[in-house]
């Protein structure tokens, strides 16, 4: 039975979709075609054999076998399950400015019709605990470091993905023990997976599209069908037709309130980041 030796655990809205696509191009890395297996947070009752079946195609050439589920880091009890079932696993987190991450997550939920009505960013922070939970990086790291050796935790820098992606990938390849000579195709390296769209005109249509995608991805061959539909441009065209004229922007006031909600302090990424959690420095975050 083959199980993963590394996991990318989040948090959401930090380029994990891009990283999944890029790592899949490395000949010594195996990742299931399906991103977000959600085994340790939502599907644990299906059993370890079900989970292992997603890695059955991994072969001797694959030095690193992993999966990407960005909700793992914030969901209560999930890290404990991972530690118990995969005690030697390597952990990768990707961090960005915590307030930018919150706002991007909020905007995604507005676009997809996840909220009842159209709450402001501040209203959403008050009612949606997940927004704050997934940006409390100090809590993430404390929990990770209490369950896994520090040498087994890698913190990737979202900003570096944007400015020097090759350098950041080199660090990740080194961490995973695979060849650093691999260069991913430029089409994947330059692809923007997280597109900023305005809110939807019809939340019902957005809900149907989101639910259909989730159901398809859980079916055999469903991921291929989703990719085919995206390739035809049908999904993107439907999003455009269903987009309103409303634009979402993060104001300075919103940022100040978000900072206060985070407790006035957060984590900034050190310029030296590249291997372990010890390269994260805690500072008082000043509003921009």
C-alpha positions as CSV (number, residue, x, y, z in Angstrom):
1,X,0.0,0.0,0.0
2,X,1.5,3.3,-1.1
3,X,0.9,6.4,1.0
4,X,2.2,10.0,0.5
5,X,5.4,11.2,2.0
6,X,4.6,14.8,1.6
7,X,1.5,17.0,1.9
8,X,0.7,20.5,0.9
9,X,-1.8,21.5,3.5
10,X,-2.6,25.1,2.7
11,X,-3.9,27.5,3.6
12,X,-6.5,28.3,0.9
13,X,-5.9,31.1,-1.7
14,X,-2.1,30.8,-1.6
15,X,-1.4,29.4,-5.0
16,X,-1.7,25.8,-4.1
17,X,-3.5,25.0,-7.4
18,X,-0.6,26.5,-9.3
19,X,1.9,24.5,-7.2
20,X,0.0,21.3,-7.7
21,X,0.1,21.8,-11.5
22,X,3.8,22.7,-11.5
23,X,4.9,19.8,-9.2
24,X,3.0,17.3,-11.4
25,X,5.4,18.0,-14.2
26,X,8.4,16.8,-12.3
27,X,9.3,13.2,-13.3
28,X,10.4,12.3,-9.7
29,X,7.2,13.6,-8.1
30,X,3.8,11.9,-8.0
31,X,0.7,13.8,-7.3
32,X,-2.8,12.4,-8.0
33,X,-4.5,14.1,-10.9
34,X,-7.3,15.2,-8.5
35,X,-6.3,18.1,-6.2
36,X,-8.0,18.2,-2.8
37,X,-8.6,14.6,-1.8
38,X,-9.9,15.9,1.5
39,X,-9.2,12.5,3.1
40,X,-8.0,13.7,6.5
41,X,-10.7,16.4,7.0
42,X,-13.9,15.2,5.2
43,X,-13.5,11.6,3.9
44,X,-11.6,9.9,6.7
45,X,-14.4,7.4,7.2
46,X,-13.7,5.9,3.7
47,X,-10.6,4.3,5.2
48,X,-6.9,4.3,4.5
49,X,-7.2,1.8,1.7
50,X,-9.4,4.2,-0.2
51,X,-6.8,6.9,0.3
52,X,-4.0,4.7,-0.8
53,X,-5.8,3.9,-4.0
54,X,-5.1,7.4,-5.2
55,X,-1.4,6.7,-5.2
56,X,-1.4,3.3,-6.8
57,X,0.1,4.6,-10.0
58,X,3.2,5.9,-8.2
59,X,6.3,4.0,-9.3
60,X,9.9,3.4,-8.3
61,X,11.0,6.6,-10.1
62,X,8.8,8.7,-7.8
63,X,10.9,9.8,-4.8
64,X,8.2,12.2,-3.6
65,X,4.6,11.2,-3.4
66,X,2.1,13.7,-2.2
67,X,-1.2,15.4,-2.3
68,X,-2.6,18.9,-2.0
69,X,-5.6,19.8,0.2
70,X,-5.4,23.4,1.4
71,X,-8.1,23.0,4.0
72,X,-6.1,20.6,6.1
73,X,-4.1,23.2,8.0
74,X,-7.2,25.0,9.4
75,X,-9.7,22.1,10.0
76,X,-9.8,21.0,13.6
77,X,-8.4,17.5,14.3
78,X,-7.0,17.1,10.8
79,X,-3.3,17.6,11.6
80,X,-3.6,15.2,14.5
81,X,-5.0,12.5,12.0
82,X,-2.2,13.2,9.6
83,X,0.5,12.9,12.3
84,X,-1.0,9.6,13.5
85,X,-1.4,8.0,10.1
86,X,1.7,9.5,8.3
87,X,4.2,10.1,11.1
88,X,7.1,10.6,8.8
89,X,5.4,12.9,6.3
90,X,6.9,16.2,5.1
91,X,4.6,19.2,5.4
92,X,4.5,22.2,3.0
93,X,2.6,25.4,3.7
94,X,2.4,28.4,1.4
95,X,2.0,31.8,3.1
96,X,1.1,35.2,1.8
97,X,0.1,38.5,3.5
98,X,-2.6,37.2,5.9
99,X,-5.0,40.1,5.2
100,X,-4.6,39.7,1.4
101,X,-5.3,36.0,1.8
102,X,-8.5,36.7,3.8
103,X,-9.8,39.3,1.3
104,X,-9.0,36.9,-1.7
105,X,-10.9,34.2,0.1
106,X,-13.8,36.5,0.8
107,X,-13.9,37.6,-2.8
108,X,-14.0,34.0,-4.0
109,X,-17.0,33.3,-1.8
110,X,-18.8,36.4,-3.0
111,X,-18.1,35.4,-6.7
112,X,-19.3,31.8,-6.1
113,X,-22.4,32.8,-4.2
114,X,-21.4,31.1,-1.0
115,X,-22.9,33.8,1.2
116,X,-26.5,34.7,1.8
117,X,-26.7,38.2,0.3
118,X,-23.6,40.3,-0.4
119,X,-21.9,41.0,2.9
120,X,-19.1,43.5,3.2
121,X,-15.6,42.2,4.0
122,X,-16.0,43.4,7.6
123,X,-19.4,41.7,7.9
124,X,-18.0,38.5,6.4
125,X,-15.2,38.5,9.0
126,X,-17.8,38.7,11.8
127,X,-19.9,35.8,10.5
128,X,-17.4,33.5,8.7
129,X,-14.9,32.1,11.2
130,X,-13.0,30.4,8.4
131,X,-11.7,33.7,7.0
132,X,-9.8,34.5,10.2
133,X,-9.0,30.9,11.1
134,X,-7.1,30.3,7.9
135,X,-5.0,33.5,8.2
136,X,-3.9,32.8,11.8
137,X,-0.5,31.6,10.7
138,X,0.9,31.6,14.3
139,X,-1.7,29.0,15.3
140,X,-0.9,26.9,12.2
141,X,2.8,26.8,13.0
142,X,2.3,26.1,16.7
143,X,0.1,23.1,15.8
144,X,2.4,21.9,13.1
145,X,5.5,22.1,15.2
146,X,3.9,20.3,18.1
147,X,3.1,17.4,15.8
148,X,5.9,17.2,13.3
149,X,9.7,17.8,13.5
150,X,10.7,21.3,12.4
151,X,13.0,19.8,9.7
152,X,9.9,18.2,8.1
153,X,8.1,21.6,7.7
154,X,8.7,23.8,4.7
155,X,7.2,27.3,4.5
156,X,6.9,28.5,0.9
157,X,6.6,32.2,0.1
158,X,3.6,33.3,-2.1
159,X,5.4,36.5,-3.0
160,X,8.4,34.6,-4.3
161,X,6.1,32.5,-6.5
162,X,5.2,35.8,-8.2
163,X,8.7,37.3,-8.4
164,X,11.1,34.4,-8.5
165,X,9.2,31.2,-9.0
166,X,12.1,29.2,-10.2
167,X,14.1,30.0,-7.1
168,X,11.2,28.9,-4.8
169,X,10.7,25.7,-6.7
170,X,14.4,24.9,-6.4
171,X,14.0,25.1,-2.6
172,X,10.9,22.9,-2.7
173,X,12.6,20.3,-4.9
174,X,15.6,20.3,-2.5
175,X,13.2,19.9,0.5
176,X,11.5,16.9,-1.2
177,X,14.8,15.3,-2.2
178,X,14.2,15.3,-6.0
179,X,16.3,16.7,-8.8
180,X,16.6,20.4,-8.9
181,X,17.4,20.4,-12.6
182,X,13.8,20.1,-13.7
183,X,12.3,23.1,-15.4
184,X,8.4,23.1,-15.6
185,X,6.8,24.1,-18.9
186,X,6.5,27.8,-19.3
187,X,2.7,27.5,-20.1
188,X,2.1,26.1,-16.6
189,X,4.6,28.3,-14.8
190,X,2.9,31.4,-16.3
191,X,-0.7,30.2,-15.9
192,X,-2.9,32.3,-13.6
193,X,-5.2,29.8,-11.8
194,X,-6.8,32.3,-9.4
195,X,-8.5,34.9,-11.6
196,X,-10.2,37.8,-10.0
197,X,-13.8,37.9,-11.1
198,X,-16.6,40.2,-10.1
199,X,-19.5,38.8,-8.1
200,X,-22.1,36.7,-9.9
201,X,-25.4,38.0,-11.2
202,X,-27.1,34.7,-10.4
203,X,-26.0,33.0,-7.2
204,X,-28.2,30.0,-8.1
205,X,-26.2,29.5,-11.3
206,X,-22.9,29.8,-9.5
207,X,-24.1,27.3,-6.9
208,X,-25.1,24.8,-9.6
209,X,-21.8,25.2,-11.4
210,X,-19.8,24.8,-8.1
211,X,-21.8,21.7,-7.0
212,X,-21.6,20.1,-10.4
213,X,-17.8,20.5,-10.5
214,X,-17.4,19.0,-7.1
215,X,-19.7,16.0,-8.0
216,X,-17.8,15.5,-11.3
217,X,-14.4,15.6,-9.6
218,X,-15.6,12.8,-7.2
219,X,-16.6,10.5,-10.1
220,X,-14.2,8.3,-12.1
221,X,-12.9,10.2,-15.0
222,X,-14.6,13.4,-13.7
223,X,-11.4,15.4,-13.6
224,X,-10.8,14.8,-17.3
225,X,-14.3,15.9,-18.1
226,X,-13.8,19.1,-16.1
227,X,-10.5,19.8,-17.8
228,X,-12.1,19.2,-21.2
229,X,-14.9,21.7,-20.4
230,X,-12.4,24.3,-19.3
231,X,-10.4,23.7,-22.5
232,X,-13.5,24.5,-24.6
233,X,-13.8,27.9,-22.9
234,X,-17.4,27.0,-21.9
235,X,-16.9,27.4,-18.2
236,X,-15.0,30.7,-18.5
237,X,-17.7,32.1,-20.9
238,X,-20.4,31.1,-18.5
239,X,-18.6,32.9,-15.7
240,X,-18.3,36.1,-17.8
241,X,-21.9,36.1,-18.8
242,X,-22.9,35.6,-15.1
243,X,-20.6,38.4,-13.8
244,X,-22.0,41.6,-12.4
245,X,-20.4,45.0,-12.8
246,X,-19.6,45.2,-9.0
247,X,-15.9,45.4,-8.2
248,X,-14.4,44.3,-4.8
249,X,-11.6,46.3,-3.4
250,X,-9.7,46.2,0.0
251,X,-9.8,49.6,1.6
252,X,-7.3,50.9,4.2
253,X,-10.2,50.8,6.8
254,X,-10.9,47.2,5.9
255,X,-7.2,46.3,6.3
256,X,-7.1,48.0,9.7
257,X,-10.2,46.2,11.0
258,X,-8.8,42.9,9.7
259,X,-5.5,43.5,11.4
260,X,-7.4,44.2,14.7
261,X,-9.4,41.0,14.2
262,X,-6.1,39.0,13.8
263,X,-5.1,40.4,17.2
264,X,-2.8,43.2,16.0
265,X,0.0,40.8,15.2
266,X,0.7,38.3,12.4
267,X,3.5,36.7,10.6
268,X,5.7,38.3,8.0
269,X,7.8,36.1,5.7
270,X,11.5,36.5,6.3
271,X,13.7,37.2,3.2
272,X,15.7,34.2,4.2
273,X,12.7,31.8,4.0
274,X,13.5,28.6,2.2
275,X,13.6,25.6,4.4
276,X,11.9,25.5,7.8
277,X,9.5,27.2,10.1
278,X,12.4,28.7,12.0
279,X,12.8,31.1,9.1
280,X,9.4,32.8,9.9
281,X,9.7,35.9,12.0
282,X,6.9,37.3,14.1
283,X,6.4,41.0,13.9
284,X,3.8,43.6,14.6
285,X,2.0,44.1,11.3
286,X,1.5,47.8,10.6
287,X,-1.4,48.8,8.3
288,X,-0.3,49.7,4.8
